[in-house]
Amino acid sequence: MKKGINIGVLLMAATLTLASCDDWTDVDNQKFEYGNVEEENPELYAEYLASLRAYRKSDHTQIYAWYDNSVKVPVSRAHYLRDIPDSIDVVSLIYPDKLTQSELEQIAELQNDKGMKVIYTIDFDRMKSDYTNNIAPNDPDRTFRSYLTDSLSYALSLLKKYPYDGICIGYTGEQTTLMDEEEKKEYMENENCFIGILKDWCSRNEGVELTFLGSPENLLDQSILADCSMLLLDGRTATATNELTTLLTRAYQSEYADRYGMVVTGLPLSGTNKYSTYTDGTPATDAVAAWANTPQQGTRIRAVGVYDFSGDYFNAVNTYKNMRNMISTLNPSIK
């Protein structure tokens, strides 16, 4: 059975001692709303954190979220990592390097106090795009695999530079059925370089949690999937729920039936993203929650992720309203 955070006893105590704790009925609270609890009743707050950490180990749909941490001098609570909904299980920083002391302190708070995991993504397709658009035009003698090797070395070094819990391997790739032999050979060599370096590094650095994001069916060598705790399919450009079903149908393998999840687009911190709302007007977060609550391919969807959700903070009804609605649908709290 899926469970929310069992905070009924804490809620009763809070309502007797503090006047500003109504939001404790939500499975995902905000620090600035229960800050008074932390200051005025540290024992109650400690019980809440213990309950939150216990919740991580319960049977529930895992929530992944990609957080835009580009703003280093905060001017809004949306710029504070500690204020994201507590029921997010894994948060991935979109900008994993050049972290400030404040960011490091907030990461420690999420990990140690709230039991949340903090990771970052190493994306093959982004590296390929960067090479094609920025490197090759200015340095035509440099090969992609040379650039890929250096980029991976830098990206993996961040695991020792900062206290990350793991990495997300981003790989969309392409279908090879229509490629000629030369194209397929190059595709295979690029994949072997990317996956080979990752597998070699992981073999020498045990204890690093791996997650996959993308199109696993496009991997020619899928052996690394066995080492990934979750296989998140990339639904960030979906415009309707049936597209999520199609993505799962293409990728599905019964041996990984208990690891599949889906990632959609959220409301970005700056600007807009047309994929955050489906063509029928439904927020992508609402659509994926309803979809994931129904068994797919005869199995349960184990995780849901939202990419770039920080703009959801700014809502007149409730901060992170869409994220909270999604979480409540997937993991209803026990009142």
C-alpha positions in Angstrom: 0.0 0.0 0.0 1.2 3.5 -0.8 1.6 5.7 2.2 2.0 9.3 3.0 3.7 10.8 6.0 1.9 9.7 9.2 1.8 13.0 11.1 -1.6 12.8 12.7 -0.2 12.8 16.3 2.2 15.7 15.4 -0.6 17.6 13.7 -2.7 17.3 16.9 0.1 18.5 19.0 0.9 21.4 16.6 -2.7 22.7 16.6 -2.7 22.8 20.4 0.6 24.7 20.6 0.9 26.9 17.5 -1.6 28.9 15.5 0.2 28.7 12.2 0.5 25.1 11.4 -2.5 24.3 9.2 -0.2 23.3 6.4 1.1 20.4 8.4 -1.9 18.4 7.0 0.0 18.4 3.7 2.4 15.7 3.0 4.8 18.3 1.6 5.4 21.2 3.8 7.5 24.4 3.3 10.2 25.5 5.7 9.2 29.1 5.8 5.6 28.1 6.7 6.6 25.8 9.6 9.7 27.8 10.6 7.9 28.8 13.8 7.4 25.2 14.7 11.2 24.7 14.3 11.9 27.6 16.5 9.1 27.5 19.1 8.8 23.7 19.4 12.0 22.0 18.3 10.9 18.7 19.8 7.8 18.7 17.6 9.8 19.6 14.6 12.3 16.8 15.3 9.4 14.4 15.4 8.2 15.7 12.0 11.7 15.2 10.5 11.9 11.7 11.9 8.5 10.9 10.4 9.7 12.3 7.1 12.8 10.2 7.1 10.7 7.1 7.9 8.4 8.0 5.0 11.4 7.7 2.6 11.5 4.0 3.3 7.8 3.4 2.9 6.1 2.0 -0.2 5.2 5.0 -2.3 5.7 6.5 -5.8 9.1 8.1 -5.9 9.1 11.8 -6.8 12.1 13.2 -8.8 12.5 16.8 -9.5 15.1 18.9 -11.4 15.7 22.2 -9.7 17.0 25.3 -11.4 19.8 26.6 -9.0 21.2 29.2 -11.4 20.3 32.1 -9.1 23.2 32.5 -6.6 21.9 35.6 -4.9 18.3 34.8 -3.9 15.6 37.4 -4.2 12.7 35.0 -3.7 11.9 31.9 -1.7 11.8 30.1 -5.1 15.6 30.5 -5.1 16.0 28.5 -1.9 16.6 24.8 -2.4 15.4 24.1 1.2 11.9 25.4 0.4 11.0 22.8 -2.2 8.2 20.4 -1.2 9.5 17.9 1.4 7.9 14.9 -0.3 10.3 15.1 -3.2 12.4 12.0 -2.8 15.3 12.9 -5.2 16.2 16.4 -6.4 18.6 16.9 -9.3 20.5 20.2 -9.6 20.4 21.5 -13.1 23.6 23.4 -12.5 25.8 21.0 -10.5 29.0 22.9 -10.3 30.0 26.3 -8.7 27.8 25.7 -5.7 27.8 28.4 -3.1 28.3 27.8 0.7 24.6 28.5 1.2 23.7 25.8 -1.4 26.0 23.3 0.3 24.4 24.0 3.6 20.9 23.5 2.1 22.0 20.3 0.5 23.2 19.0 3.8 19.9 20.0 5.4 17.9 18.1 2.8 20.1 15.0 3.1 20.6 14.8 6.8 17.4 16.3 8.2 14.9 15.3 5.6 16.4 12.2 4.1 16.2 13.6 0.5 18.7 12.5 -2.1 20.5 15.1 -4.2 21.9 14.2 -7.6 22.8 15.7 -10.9 22.5 14.6 -14.6 25.2 13.7 -17.0 23.5 14.0 -20.4 25.0 12.4 -23.6 22.7 14.3 -26.0 23.4 17.6 -24.4 27.2 16.9 -24.8 26.6 16.0 -28.5 24.6 19.2 -29.1 27.3 21.3 -27.4 29.9 19.7 -29.5 28.0 20.2 -32.8 26.9 23.8 -32.1 29.8 25.2 -30.1 33.0 23.1 -30.3 33.2 21.7 -33.9 32.7 25.1 -35.6 35.5 26.7 -33.6 37.8 23.6 -33.4 37.2 21.4 -36.4 40.2 19.2 -35.7 38.8 18.1 -32.4 36.7 14.9 -32.5 33.5 14.3 -30.7 34.9 11.4 -28.7 37.8 13.5 -27.5 35.3 16.2 -26.3 33.0 13.5 -24.8 35.9 12.0 -22.8 37.0 15.3 -21.4 33.4 16.3 -20.6 32.7 13.0 -18.8 35.9 13.4 -16.8 34.9 16.8 -15.7 31.3 15.8 -14.9 32.3 12.7 -12.9 34.8 14.8 -10.9 31.8 16.7 -9.3 30.9 13.5 -7.4 34.1 14.0 -5.3 33.9 17.8 -5.3 30.4 17.9 -3.8 28.4 15.6 -1.5 26.1 14.3 -4.2 24.3 11.0 -3.6 24.5 9.8 -7.2 24.1 10.7 -10.9 21.3 10.5 -13.5 22.5 9.1 -16.8 20.8 11.0 -19.6 20.6 9.2 -22.9 18.0 9.6 -25.6 20.1 8.5 -28.7 18.4 7.5 -31.9 16.9 4.4 -33.5 19.5 2.7 -35.7 17.1 0.8 -38.0 17.4 3.4 -40.8 21.1 4.1 -40.4 23.6 2.9 -43.0 26.6 0.9 -41.8 28.9 3.9 -41.5 26.3 5.9 -39.4 25.6 2.9 -37.2 29.4 2.3 -36.7 29.8 5.9 -35.5 26.7 5.7 -33.4 28.0 2.5 -31.7 31.5 4.0 -31.1 30.0 7.1 -29.5 27.7 5.1 -27.3 30.5 2.7 -26.3 32.7 5.7 -25.3 30.0 7.3 -23.2 28.7 4.1 -21.5 32.1 2.5 -21.3 33.6 5.4 -19.3 30.6 5.5 -17.0 30.7 1.8 -16.3 34.5 1.8 -15.7 34.2 4.7 -13.3 31.3 3.1 -11.4 33.2 -0.1 -11.1 36.0 1.8 -9.3 33.6 3.9 -7.2 31.1 1.8 -5.4 28.1 3.2 -3.6 27.1 5.7 -6.2 23.4 5.5 -7.0 22.6 5.5 -10.7 19.3 6.6 -12.3 18.6 6.5 -16.1 16.7 9.2 -17.9 15.8 9.0 -21.6 15.1 6.2 -24.1 16.6 3.0 -22.9 15.5 1.1 -26.1 18.0 3.2 -28.1 20.9 1.8 -26.2 22.7 -0.9 -28.2 24.4 -2.1 -25.0 21.8 -2.1 -22.3 23.9 -3.8 -19.6 24.2 -0.5 -17.6 20.4 -0.5 -17.0 20.8 -3.3 -14.6 22.8 -1.0 -12.3 20.2 1.8 -12.4 17.7 2.0 -9.5 15.1 3.7 -11.7 14.5 3.9 -15.4 12.9 7.3 -16.1 11.4 7.7 -19.5 11.7 11.1 -21.1 8.2 12.6 -21.6 9.3 16.2 -21.5 8.0 16.9 -25.0 4.7 15.0 -24.6 1.6 17.0 -25.3 -1.0 14.3 -24.4 -1.3 11.4 -22.0 -1.4 8.8 -24.8 2.1 9.8 -25.7 3.3 8.7 -22.3 1.8 5.3 -23.0 3.6 5.1 -26.3 6.9 5.9 -24.7 6.5 3.1 -22.1 5.4 0.7 -24.8 8.5 1.3 -26.8 10.9 1.0 -23.9 9.2 -1.7 -21.8 11.1 -4.8 -20.9 9.6 -7.2 -18.3 12.9 -7.6 -16.4 12.8 -3.9 -15.5 9.0 -3.8 -14.7 9.6 -2.6 -11.2 11.8 0.3 -12.2 9.9 2.4 -14.7 9.1 6.0 -14.2 8.1 9.0 -16.3 9.5 12.6 -16.4 7.5 15.6 -17.7 8.1 19.3 -18.0 7.3 21.7 -15.2 7.0 25.4 -14.9 10.5 26.9 -15.4 12.0 29.5 -13.2 12.3 32.0 -16.0 10.3 32.2 -19.2 7.7 29.6 -20.3 7.7 26.1 -21.7 4.9 25.0 -23.9 5.2 21.4 -22.8 4.3 22.2 -19.2 0.7 22.2 -20.3 -0.9 19.6 -22.5 -3.0 20.5 -25.6 -6.2 19.9 -23.6 -5.1 22.5 -21.1 -4.2 20.0 -18.4 -0.9 20.7 -16.5 1.6 18.1 -17.4 2.0 17.4 -13.7 -1.7 16.6 -13.3 -1.7 14.4 -16.4 1.3 12.3 -15.5 0.0 11.8 -12.0 -3.3 10.5 -13.3 -1.5 8.3 -15.8 0.9 6.9 -13.3 -1.9 6.1 -10.9 -3.2 3.6 -13.4 -1.2 0.4 -14.0 0.6 0.5 -17.3 1.7 -2.6 -19.2 0.2 -4.5 -16.3 2.6 -3.0 -13.8 2.8 -0.1 -11.4 4.7 3.0 -12.4 7.3 3.4 -9.7 8.4 7.0 -10.1 7.3 10.4 -11.6 9.7 13.2 -12.3 9.3 16.9 -13.1 12.0 18.8 -15.0 12.6 22.5 -14.2 9.7 23.1 -11.7 10.9 26.2 -9.8 8.5 28.6 -11.5 5.6 26.6 -9.9 6.6 28.4 -6.7 4.8 31.5 -7.8 1.1 30.7 -7.4 -1.5 32.8 -5.8 -3.3 29.8 -4.3 -0.3 27.9 -2.9 3.4 27.8 -3.5 4.4 24.9 -5.8 0.7 24.2 -6.3 1.1 21.9 -9.3 3.8 19.9 -7.7 1.8 19.5 -4.5 -1.3 18.4 -6.4 0.8 15.8 -8.3 2.3 14.5 -5.1 -1.0 14.4 -3.3 -2.5 12.4 -6.2 0.3 9.9 -6.3 1.0 9.6 -2.5 -2.1 10.7 -0.5 -1.3 11.5 3.0 -2.8 9.6 5.9 -4.9 12.0 7.9 
